Amino acid sequence: MKCVTGKAADILYTLPAEAKYEDIAVGLRDRFGDQQLAAAYRSQLKARVQAGSETLQEFAAAVEQLAHRAFVGLPVAFIQTEAAHSFIDGVRDQEVKQHPLMGGVEP
């Protein structure tokens, strides 16, 4: 029989002794579920900057992927807007940041 270990086991100490499977699942989901991951992805997205060897295309793809993870379930238009803002904020080249053809998105 497998048992819960590590950080997941710590959740068990916060639940009543008579907790049922559903209670345990909710506790684990609240601690490790998508909502927690989305918050982490939003932090990563906000801090993401273009790496020295990263092309604009690679950087754009990475930012878009993070945005979709950070804002799961929200409208695509919102996700794309957030990704565009993060892309502009994280681009190294100042000329690219200020280029007027960035799809109408203002930094």
Secondary structure, DSSP 8 states (H G I E B T S, - for coil): -----HHHHHHHTTS-TT--HHHHHHHHHHHHSHHHHHHHHHHHHHH----TT--HHHHHHHHHHHHHHHTTTS-HHHHHHHHHHHHHHH-S-HHHHH-TTSTT---
